[in-house]
Amino acid sequence: MTTISSTAAAPVRSSTLVGLLRLLRVLGDALATYWVRREAIKTLRQLDDRTLRDIGISRCQIEPAVAGELDIDLVRIR
């Protein structure tokens, strides 16, 4: 004879809640990262060209540098 326990449905609700909380945490982290990057871009755009050159980037390289997409070795060749 097979018996079905009423606790079998509880993990589904729990895993759904855990999944939702994980999704909210991931979205919150992504939003915080976006805000931090936008603030860094804003700060770098306020610098003059000489200061940017001193740190090794040009004005057109600000966003890729903040995103981590800038290849520093290629910049140093110039």
C-alpha positions in Angstrom: 0.0 0.0 0.0 1.3 3.5 -0.9 0.9 6.4 1.5 1.2 10.0 0.6 2.3 12.3 3.3 1.0 15.8 3.7 4.6 17.1 4.2 5.4 16.3 0.6 4.0 19.6 -0.6 6.0 21.7 1.9 9.4 21.6 0.1 7.8 22.9 -3.0 6.6 26.0 -1.2 9.9 26.4 0.5 11.9 26.0 -2.6 9.7 28.5 -4.4 10.2 31.0 -1.7 14.0 30.3 -1.6 14.0 30.8 -5.4 12.1 34.1 -5.2 14.5 35.3 -2.5 17.5 34.3 -4.5 16.1 36.2 -7.5 15.5 39.3 -5.5 19.0 39.2 -4.1 20.5 38.8 -7.6 18.4 41.7 -8.9 19.4 43.8 -5.9 23.1 43.1 -6.4 22.8 43.9 -10.1 21.1 47.2 -9.3 23.7 48.1 -6.7 26.5 47.3 -9.2 24.8 49.4 -11.8 24.6 52.4 -9.4 28.3 52.1 -8.4 29.4 51.9 -12.0 27.3 54.9 -13.0 28.8 56.9 -10.1 32.3 55.9 -11.1 31.6 57.0 -14.7 30.2 60.3 -13.5 33.3 60.9 -11.3 35.7 60.0 -14.1 33.9 62.3 -16.6 34.4 65.2 -14.2 38.2 64.8 -14.5 40.2 66.8 -17.1 42.0 65.0 -20.0 45.4 65.4 -18.4 44.3 63.6 -15.2 42.7 60.8 -17.2 45.8 60.4 -19.2 47.8 60.2 -16.0 45.7 57.2 -14.9 46.1 55.6 -18.3 42.7 56.2 -20.0 41.3 58.6 -22.5 37.8 60.1 -22.3 36.4 57.6 -24.8 37.6 54.7 -22.7 35.9 55.7 -19.4 32.9 53.3 -19.8 34.9 50.3 -20.9 37.4 50.9 -18.2 34.7 51.0 -15.5 33.0 47.9 -16.9 36.4 46.1 -16.9 36.4 45.6 -20.7 39.4 47.8 -21.4 42.6 45.9 -22.3 45.3 47.8 -20.2 48.2 46.2 -22.2 46.9 47.8 -25.4 46.5 51.2 -23.8 50.2 51.1 -22.5 51.5 50.6 -26.1 50.7 54.1 -27.1 
